[in-house]
């Protein structure tokens, strides 16, 4: 969200925490709430509610050489007009701002420049500066959309969206988005940046003639700036910036308050109320003393339906073995009896914690956290005594959850806390005040900021459980309804304590099955299709309780079998035969290419390249922090090599879950990615896309090149769904319609906080048409780690039907169904059951409570081979007690034919 414009009265002193700038640029006045009326383009004092309005400004710089004038102020460096453009000299990170123009809830900013001939190997940047906060010490904090070019770039230019703190340059943690585009020296470029409607990101546009880059860049809470001034930025004195224009709205319906505590030691003043304990100003910080659970908040400031809070604190040296906590209090309700109820995000450290601090989200009831369920979330963060930390809270989902952000100078890159905490409907606190909280008298708060909607707070009606039952007619006949069982072949017995994917492979007259036997040992069985007798080989790999540990198989061009499996962030488990068809020659190969990369493997997959080469893909790393690699097999030398000599996809502190690559009917390899920040499935976000002709060079849906590795910042965004927006890995599928066009199906939350099914189609110019297909009610909260059971799922991709309509498979409570969609309007014309497998396959036979049927299949010619077994459902990868664990179950192969 964005603040109302405000005029800086007394900004914080130099040396404050580096994240202080994130505390809303438009709140840099130290005054408390003061009513005011703002005309468009004027400044509104902090705490006031702005009236609706739009401010606009443009400058073509077509005037005499010399001072810039026209209301521009050189915040850093020296700026002047030269030949109808504005140029900068002086120190790096030069900034020119438009005085008295503050960005509101939305903004659209544009400028242009001509790329100069690069003078060396260093890339010098120029572009737009926005949400500029001046720290009154000669430094600024701001975002920059910038372009640059060096001698090695040739006919390409680089663009970046960066956050620059205190004018010290863009560090790795400040790089928010980047890419390149075709543009030789001398090319005129257009730059434009626009706030997204939800305030949680920006749309970046860089144009070079007919070539236009259009990218949505989401912003983490710990990165987010709002308000502030706007202008131009340069490191390159030879670059002339031209044709500047900005349009920004004020933020009607929002209030804001900021206090940097930069005043004389003594009483806090400025409208603060000490609800518990005694608070004072000391050395430019608010410091508590008195009883436990000290609490202070600004009088008259009530939180609306959405809000954003920031503070910072320096960790004191712990003097005791127990933790003393300090942090942010919110939704504060005073009971007029000396007690309060509220939530608190707090940080604490004891002598035993070493270089880590603990954090918690706690519900305080009448100033007590004594309830057994008061602790709502917690964890740790790298921070030593003396480190300064920034704490942030962003309300989410209409008060039913909060986004917690913790960062600081001592926190390693990519290790900041960035987590959603769901709040139960039955004990929601809404409205109330917000302030600072402490048990530790030695701690000081150098800043506090709040921005909140004026819309009254109130918990939404609880959606209730998800109801995904059909809402459309069900009379559409699907193909594949007449298959029958022609043969049943017993394979053996298999582990049934939890589900895990087992494999079947049919090639020519041979068939292979890979499974976990009754003792959980990985086993391979082989037969001739004309025989019911199997030869077997038990391998030296034993399954635990992890449902991620699937098995995958493939044959190379010489007929040798390759098998991998039983891996979830563990060293490579891979076997290969040395004699085609002879299971006795299966040998464990400890390393394919690089043992360092193969020490934490998950999601193994064999696939066949366009030219027939056998490929192997896997994730290196863990959930929330991994990269995806591809190897190529040479059957002549019996060796593997890296396909790309780098990862195809790199999470860079996140993890990408790909669906694909899949070779489409258009000859391209297509891939959809869902990104995940942490092991919590709810932190999934932003479905993205890429395609390739050869799996080596990749591009977006409009054919524009994408640099490798693909990252969160370097892939085409299909839908900028934020974390905890209902997207989840495993529920994003890449398919094709009857006209061979890409169709991506996925689930996310709708405006009423319920789960819905969506379809996205590329529009040919880099955008995507998004359609809500379902009309379900209620909600499945996408949260938790380990293997989850999905109440609603997407088991397969969308596909074209013979009559040209689109088939979108989904599951609802385990029942398999399909939406039938008219492609021209993307309207649902039917919601029908999927053709069921014969009842002898689907009917549960075991009497063990909770057990269900699992299948895997292989198609060869006119026959479908279905591997069938029974197991318990997923248990988030945790062991079951013996009394809840069934005995081994039969593993059977069913041969289906169509009359």
Buried (B, 14 or more C-beta within 10 A) or exposed (E): BBBBBBBBEBBBEEEBBBBBBBBBBBBBBBBBBEEBEBEBBBBBBBBBBBBEBEBEBEBEBEEEEEEBEEEBBBBBBBBBBEEBBBBBEEEBBBBBBBEBBBBBBBBBBBBBBBBBEBEEEEBBBBBBBBBBBBBBBEBBBBBBBBBBBBEEBEEBBBBBBBBBBBBEEBEEBBBBBBBBBBBBBEBEBBBBBBBBEEBBBBBBBBBBEEBBBBBBBBBBBBBBBBBBBBBBBBBBBBBBBBBBBBBBBBBBBBBBBBBBBBBEEEEBEBBBBBBBBBBBBEEBBBBBEEEEBBBBBBEEBBBBBBBBBBBBBBBBEBEEEEBBBBBBBBBBBBEEEEBBBBBBBBBBBBEEBEEEBBBBBBBBBEBEBEEEEBEBBBBEBBBBBEBBBBBBBBBBBBBBBBBBBBBBEBBEEBEBBBBBBBBEBEEBBBBBBBBBBBBBBBBBBBBBBBBBBEEEBEBBEBBEEBBBEBEBEEEBEBEEEEBEBEEBBEBBBBBBBBBBBBBBBBBEEBBBBBBBBBEBBBBBBBBBBEEEEBBBBEBEBEBBBBBBBBBBBBBBEEBBBBBBBBBBBBEBBBBBBEEEBBBEBBEEBEBBBBEEBBBBBBBBBBBBBEEEBBBBBBBBBBBBBBBBBBBBBEEEEEEBEBBBEEBBBBBBBBBBBBBBBBBBEEEBBBBBBBBBBBBBBBBBBBBBBBBBEEBEEBBBBBEBBBEBBBBBBBBBBBBBBBBBBBBBBBBBBBBBBBEEBBBBBBBBBBEEBBBBBBBBBBEEEBBBEBBBBBBBBBBBBBBEBBBBBBBBBBEBBBBBBEEEBBBBBBBBEEEBBBBBBEBEEBEBBBBBEBBEBEEEBEEEEBEBEEBBBBBBBBEBEEBBBBBBBBBBBBBBBEEBEEEEBBEBBBBBBBBBBEE
